[in-house]
Amino acid sequence: MPLMILSVIVQIALIVHAVRTGRSPYWVFIILLVPGIGSLAYFIVELLPELTGNHRARRAYRGIRKTLDPGADLRQRQREHRLSGSVDAARHLASELIASGKFAEAIEHYEKALTGLYEDDPDLLLGLAQAQFANNNYEQSKQTLEGLIEKNPGFRSPEGHLLYARAAEQCEDLALAETEYKAIAAYYAGAEAKVRYAALLERVDKNDDALEAYEDIVNIAELAPGHYRKAQKQWISQARDAVSRLRK
């Protein structure tokens, strides 16, 4: 009997916590309908990450949380934005909206945040360009990135540079895209920039140069440590397929 009472008390406490903190209403049903296991799941997914200071643990728990409650992070960012209304909260919300596939909403939040002291903020402009590109607004994305560099000439972002090359390609400005891909491929940490550069060379019928670029990617991969090959598996695979295709 004492264990049953304790279980009920824990259930009630977790339900109250879920409601007060704006968690998904699904948690209430899980805790009620699956006693014990539901409470344990809520503790692991929602409470434990807040109690631990371990970065890897928090990242693992976020993965579990996204699986069980895909909209949790977005709702959290929305709550934070409603409470503070700060530019930082708007930036985090817009970033989460991109991750959730809500690109048009993300654009709106970035545009609203880009006012006053933050009118030329490079991080906000980069976020806006990413949202515009994801929303297939390639010309706008390209213009946003050009404005970013004009207003912030000292700003450096490999991701932003790669995005600019991709936007130029989508806008059919292939000469500019080739120049930018070549520049970013020289220092980008992963294989993506090199693969995209090689693919553009192939697209503009510079097949010998493209083959050489693809072979370079494969050769680097063969000498690289296992964690690099694992992280870059998608791009290395594309490069190998392209080498086989172009050698025929």
Protein Blocks (a to p, Z undefined) as FASTA:
>chain_A
ZZmmmmmmmmmmmmmmmmmnopafklmmmmmmmghjlmmmmmmmmmmmmmpccfklmmmm
mmmmmmmmmmlmmmmmmmmmmmnopaklmmmmmmmmmmnopaklmmmmmmmmmgcjllmg
mklmmmmmmmmmmnopaklmmmmmmmmmmmmmmbccfklmmmmmmmmmmnopaklmmmmm
mmmmmmpmblmlmmmmmmmmmmnopaklmmmmmmmmmmmmmmpcfklmmmmmmmmmmmmm
mmmmmmZZ
